[in-house]
Amino acid sequence: MAWVESLQKAIDFIEEHLYEDLSVEDISRQANSSVFHFQRTFSILTDTNVAEYIRRRRMTLAAKELTTTDHKIIDIALRYGYDSPEAFTKAFRKQHGVTPSEARKFIGNLKSYNRLVIQVNLKGAEPVQFNIVEKGRFQIIGVKKEFSCLNDQQQQEIPKLWDEVNANGTSDQLYELNNGKIKGVLGVCTMNQDQKEKNLLDYWVATEYEGIVPEGFQHHEIPASKWAVFAVNGAMPHAMQKAWKQIFSEWFPGSGYEHAGIPEFEMYPGGNPFSDDYYSEIWIPVK
């Protein structure tokens, strides 16, 4: 349960510094986590990203201040990090649907977001299907692209990479080249030390392959590990998103396992990923 406590510590840090400049690097440091893993865990458990949570909380407190004090709107805007009334008004209207001036006159309804408290379920209503696999190091081949982790930019860009490789035939080539024990095309996030410091990652669309790397592809070695392999049943992307949330909110807290710190990945076999009976997997290295 230590990771839950670390995540809550990071959220408490956000709340204590809402009136200050907040960087995701400083926030993730409170959770003893990389920017990528913190943002990913946060978004899985809360259905929003860190920047959006901060904006929502600031606009919630700004609305309270507007309706309970006579502070000038420009002073409130500056207090919550906006250099101009125009920028503040735009952000305020996005959340509440009214302008700060209208809120002060009690026109319209305001939308409030409470402070987050992380809660986990040690026993879920639905069973988590998984098995533990010991696997030695193996090679993947495929294509990769570097993305920024700041403000969850990779979440918007990675689906575009999948669209590209599906459209140009790369994913079909990878299915044909696959000769390892893991059958299917993999989505893998990797990062070296330099990338961690710069909040960057490489995302691979790849497959397990033994042998000389074919022309046009790059390769990467996945270290030996013990893996928790989770069955995912249902149409993409909903089934995969649901599985990740169940793993982090239910399985990890009660399993006794910790993340081993090497790349995790999703495995997509052939078939129609939008079918209700589509089967895929999540592989998480554990210790």
C-alpha positions, 0 to 999 in steps of 0.5 A: 500500500506504500504507493497509495500513500505516496500518491496521496502525499503528492496530492496533498503537496498539490493542495498545499501549493495551489497558490504557487507555481507547480511543476509536475516534476516537483509533484512526482518527486513527492511520490518518489516516482518518475514524471511518466509513471506518476502521471500515468497512475494519477490519470488511471485512478482519477480519470483526469490528468494532473494539470486538469486537476490543478486547474479544476481545484484552482477554479473551485477555490476562485469561485468560492473567493468570488462569492464570499469576499469583495476581493478584486477580480484581477487580484483573484486572477493573479492569486491563481496564476493568471496574468490577465483578467481575460485569461482568468475569465476564459479558464473560469468560464470553461469550468463554470459556464459563467464569467467571474463577474456573473459568479459574483452576482450569483448568476448561474450555477458553479461547478465544484471539484473537491480535494482528492482522497485516494481510495482503493478496493482490496476486493473487487466485485469483478475478478481480476484474471491474471497469472504469474510468468517467469520469462528471461530477457527477450528482444523486440523489434518494431518502430518507436517514437519519442514523446514528451511526458509533460501534461500527459502529451504522450496520451494524445500522441500515442494513438496517432502512432497506432493509426499510422502503423495500422494504416501503412502496413507496419503492424501487419508486418510485425504480426508476420515477423513475430517468432517469439513466445509472446504472440501479437503486436506490443505497445511498449514504453521505454525510457533511458536515464537521460530521457527521465531527466528530460521527461521524455519516453520512447513508445514502441509498436513492436513484436517479440523476435529472435534473430537478426533485425530486419531492415527498416526496424529497430530493436530493444532488449527487455530484461528478464523478469517475473511478470503479472499477465492480465487477461483483457476481454472486450472491445478497445479502447474501453476494455484496456482502460478498464483493466488498467484501472482495476489493476491499480485500484484493486489488484496492486494494493492487495496483491503484495507485489510491487512494480519491478521498474522495467518496461510494461506493455500491452499485447494485441493479438490478431482479430478485430480489436473493436469486437466485444469478444476481443482478447488482449493482455497487459504484462506488468513486471513485478517483484 
